[in-house]
């Protein structure tokens, strides 16, 4: 990543049975976050390591802090958080990184 870019990541667990329609419905809704303006390099991920209990991950990048803040304030994101995330996610870890400029 180039300096100033932001990578938003979240690892999470759902209460739905693995492979269930409810699980897939949530993941489909989460995937639509990629359509929000400013979202780049969106990935919906499945955890494969036994080192933690999280089952899924989402990663996305933003060109800068303004794009990141625009995503956080976008009505579609806010609706997803209120209607799906807060209702269905049982545990999560959110990490947001800003690429640092290397000293020469």
N, C-alpha and C positions, 0 to 999 in steps of 0.2 A: 504494500500500500504506500502511496505517496503521502508526504507530510500534509496534515490537515484533514485527511479522510477519516471517517469514523466507521468502525465496524460494530454493529449491534448484534449481540448474541444472547440467546437464552436457551437453557436446558430445562426440560420440564417433564412432568409425569401427569398422565390422565387417569381417571378412575375407571374408564371404560375397558371392557375385556379386549385383550389383544386381538386385532383383526375384525373387530365388531363394526357394524354400520355406524354406531355412535362415534367410535374412534375415527373412522374415515371421514365422517361429516365434519368433525372438528378440524381435522388436518386439511380438508378441502377449504374450509373457511379461512384457516390460517394462511394457506397458500395464496389466497386472494389479496393478502397484504402486499404482495409483490406488485400489484397494480397501482398502488399509491404513488403519486409523483415524488420523485427523488430517490426511491428505492432502487438500488443497484445490486447486482451479484446476490440475489435472493436464493437461499437454499433451505429446503426442509429436509431434516436429517433424522436418521434412526440410530440410536446409541447401540454400539456393539461391544463396549467394554464392560466387564463385570465390576469395575472399580467404583461405580456409583449406581444409584437407583433410578436415575433419570432415564426415560425411554426415548425421548425425542429432543431435537434441537432445531433452532431456527437461526440462521445467520444472514445478515444483509449489510450492505455498505452504503455510505452516503458520501457525496463529494465534499461536504463540509458541515460545520455545525448548523448552519441555517437550514440545509436540507434535512438534517436529523431532527431539528426542532419542528420543521414543517410536517414531518411524518408523525411525530408524537402528538401534534395538535390536530392532525387531519381527522375529520369526522368519521371516516371509515375505520381508522385505527381506534379511536376513542369508543366507537360502537362495539367493535370486536372485543376490546378489553372489558367493557361493561357487561355485554351480553353473553360472551363466551368464556374469555380468559378467567375472570373472577368467579364464574359459576362452575367451570369444569376443570381447571388446573388444580391439582392437589398439592404440588410442590414444584418450585422452580428456582433457578439461579440465573440472574441476568448479569451480563458483563458487557460493558460498552468501552471500546478502546478508540483512542485517537492516535493515528500514526505520528510518530515523532520524527523530527528532522534530525538526521545524523550529523554529528559534528565532523567537520573536515579536518 
